[in-house]
Amino acid sequence: MRRILKEALAKERRYYTKQLCSLGVYSPDMTKNMTISDLKKEYHFFFNKTERYL
């Protein structure tokens, strides 16, 4: 169970890091110091912001 949880958290981190880097907002080095909660907040901030201006 523990291994499954670790894999899920790593997958979630990769997803948010990839999305933020694709926008050019953060570099992968900057996201290493961020928690998954921080990554989620930034992701939702930037993606909600870009959707409003489309």
Backbone as JSON Lines, residues from 0, in Angstrom:
{"i":0,"aa":"M","n":[0.82,-1.2,0.0],"ca":[0.0,0.0,0.0],"c":[0.87,1.27,0.0]}
{"i":1,"aa":"R","n":[1.94,1.21,0.77],"ca":[2.83,2.35,0.87],"c":[3.48,2.65,-0.48]}
{"i":2,"aa":"R","n":[3.88,1.62,-1.19],"ca":[4.51,1.79,-2.5],"c":[3.53,2.41,-3.48]}
{"i":3,"aa":"I","n":[2.28,2.01,-3.43],"ca":[1.26,2.55,-4.33],"c":[1.06,4.04,-4.05]}
{"i":4,"aa":"L","n":[1.02,4.41,-2.8],"ca":[0.86,5.81,-2.43],"c":[2.04,6.65,-2.9]}
{"i":5,"aa":"K","n":[3.26,6.14,-2.71],"ca":[4.44,6.87,-3.16],"c":[4.44,7.05,-4.67]}
{"i":6,"aa":"E","n":[4.05,6.02,-5.39],"ca":[4.0,6.1,-6.86],"c":[2.94,7.1,-7.31]}
{"i":7,"aa":"A","n":[1.81,7.11,-6.64],"ca":[0.74,8.05,-6.99],"c":[1.18,9.49,-6.74]}
{"i":8,"aa":"L","n":[1.85,9.73,-5.64],"ca":[2.33,11.08,-5.34],"c":[3.41,11.52,-6.33]}
{"i":9,"aa":"A","n":[4.28,10.6,-6.71],"ca":[5.32,10.92,-7.69],"c":[4.69,11.23,-9.05]}
{"i":10,"aa":"K","n":[3.67,10.46,-9.42],"ca":[2.98,10.69,-10.7],"c":[2.29,12.06,-10.7]}
{"i":11,"aa":"E","n":[1.66,12.38,-9.58],"ca":[0.98,13.67,-9.45],"c":[2.0,14.82,-9.54]}
{"i":12,"aa":"R","n":[3.13,14.68,-8.88],"ca":[4.19,15.7,-8.92],"c":[4.7,15.88,-10.35]}
{"i":13,"aa":"R","n":[4.94,14.79,-11.05],"ca":[5.42,14.87,-12.44],"c":[4.42,15.61,-13.32]}
{"i":14,"aa":"Y","n":[3.13,15.31,-13.13],"ca":[2.09,15.94,-13.94],"c":[2.08,17.46,-13.74]}
{"i":15,"aa":"Y","n":[2.02,17.9,-12.49],"ca":[1.96,19.34,-12.23],"c":[3.24,20.04,-12.63]}
{"i":16,"aa":"T","n":[4.38,19.39,-12.43],"ca":[5.66,19.98,-12.84],"c":[5.7,20.13,-14.35]}
{"i":17,"aa":"K","n":[5.27,19.11,-15.06],"ca":[5.27,19.16,-16.52],"c":[4.37,20.29,-17.03]}
{"i":18,"aa":"Q","n":[3.19,20.43,-16.45],"ca":[2.26,21.46,-16.88],"c":[2.8,22.86,-16.62]}
{"i":19,"aa":"L","n":[3.36,23.09,-15.45],"ca":[3.89,24.41,-15.12],"c":[5.11,24.74,-15.97]}
{"i":20,"aa":"C","n":[5.92,23.75,-16.26],"ca":[7.1,23.98,-17.1],"c":[6.68,24.23,-18.54]}
{"i":21,"aa":"S","n":[5.61,23.6,-18.99],"ca":[5.15,23.81,-20.37],"c":[4.64,25.23,-20.58]}
{"i":22,"aa":"L","n":[4.14,25.85,-19.53],"ca":[3.71,27.24,-19.62],"c":[4.87,28.21,-19.56]}
{"i":23,"aa":"G","n":[6.02,27.72,-19.15],"ca":[7.19,28.59,-19.01],"c":[7.17,29.37,-17.72]}
{"i":24,"aa":"V","n":[6.36,28.93,-16.78],"ca":[6.22,29.64,-15.51],"c":[7.38,29.29,-14.58]}
{"i":25,"aa":"Y","n":[7.71,28.01,-14.49],"ca":[8.75,27.52,-13.6],"c":[9.7,26.62,-14.36]}
{"i":26,"aa":"S","n":[10.9,26.5,-13.84],"ca":[11.84,25.53,-14.37],"c":[11.73,24.28,-13.49]}
{"i":27,"aa":"P","n":[12.15,23.13,-13.99],"ca":[12.09,21.92,-13.17],"c":[12.88,22.04,-11.87]}
{"i":28,"aa":"D","n":[13.96,22.8,-11.89],"ca":[14.75,22.98,-10.66],"c":[13.97,23.73,-9.58]}
{"i":29,"aa":"M","n":[13.18,24.69,-10.01],"ca":[12.39,25.47,-9.05],"c":[11.29,24.63,-8.41]}
{"i":30,"aa":"T","n":[10.72,23.71,-9.18],"ca":[9.61,22.92,-8.66],"c":[10.05,21.84,-7.69]}
{"i":31,"aa":"K","n":[11.33,21.52,-7.68],"ca":[11.81,20.48,-6.76],"c":[11.65,20.9,-5.3]}
{"i":32,"aa":"N","n":[11.7,22.2,-5.05],"ca":[11.58,22.7,-3.67],"c":[10.14,22.96,-3.27]}
{"i":33,"aa":"M","n":[9.2,22.76,-4.18],"ca":[7.79,23.03,-3.89],"c":[7.09,21.75,-3.44]}
{"i":34,"aa":"T","n":[6.11,21.9,-2.57],"ca":[5.3,20.76,-2.17],"c":[4.26,20.49,-3.27]}
{"i":35,"aa":"I","n":[3.63,19.34,-3.21],"ca":[2.6,19.02,-4.18],"c":[1.43,19.99,-4.04]}
{"i":36,"aa":"S","n":[1.13,20.4,-2.83],"ca":[0.06,21.38,-2.62],"c":[0.39,22.7,-3.3]}
{"i":37,"aa":"D","n":[1.64,23.13,-3.18],"ca":[2.06,24.37,-3.85],"c":[1.95,24.24,-5.36]}
{"i":38,"aa":"L","n":[2.37,23.09,-5.89],"ca":[2.3,22.86,-7.33],"c":[0.85,22.92,-7.81]}
{"i":39,"aa":"K","n":[-0.05,22.3,-7.04],"ca":[-1.48,22.31,-7.4],"c":[-2.03,23.73,-7.42]}
{"i":40,"aa":"K","n":[-1.7,24.49,-6.38],"ca":[-2.2,25.87,-6.3],"c":[-1.72,26.7,-7.48]}
{"i":41,"aa":"E","n":[-0.44,26.59,-7.79],"ca":[0.11,27.35,-8.91],"c":[-0.51,26.89,-10.23]}
{"i":42,"aa":"Y","n":[-0.67,25.6,-10.39],"ca":[-1.28,25.05,-11.6],"c":[-2.68,25.61,-11.79]}
{"i":43,"aa":"H","n":[-3.49,25.55,-10.76],"ca":[-4.86,26.04,-10.87],"c":[-4.91,27.55,-11.07]}
{"i":44,"aa":"F","n":[-4.0,28.26,-10.45],"ca":[-3.95,29.71,-10.65],"c":[-3.67,30.05,-12.1]}
{"i":45,"aa":"F","n":[-2.63,29.47,-12.67],"ca":[-2.25,29.82,-14.04],"c":[-3.21,29.26,-15.07]}
{"i":46,"aa":"F","n":[-3.73,28.05,-14.88],"ca":[-4.63,27.51,-15.87],"c":[-6.01,28.16,-15.81]}
{"i":47,"aa":"N","n":[-6.47,28.53,-14.64],"ca":[-7.74,29.26,-14.55],"c":[-7.58,30.66,-15.12]}
{"i":48,"aa":"K","n":[-6.43,31.25,-14.93],"ca":[-6.16,32.59,-15.45],"c":[-6.11,32.57,-16.98]}
{"i":49,"aa":"T","n":[-5.48,31.57,-17.56],"ca":[-5.38,31.51,-19.02],"c":[-6.73,31.19,-19.65]}
{"i":50,"aa":"E","n":[-7.56,30.4,-18.98],"ca":[-8.89,30.09,-19.51],"c":[-9.77,31.33,-19.55]}
{"i":51,"aa":"R","n":[-9.6,32.23,-18.58],"ca":[-10.41,33.45,-18.54],"c":[-10.11,34.37,-19.71]}
{"i":52,"aa":"Y","n":[-8.86,34.35,-20.17],"ca":[-8.46,35.27,-21.22],"c":[-8.56,34.69,-22.63]}
{"i":53,"aa":"L","n":[-9.06,33.47,-22.75],"ca":[-9.21,32.88,-24.08],"c":[-10.45,33.35,-24.78]}
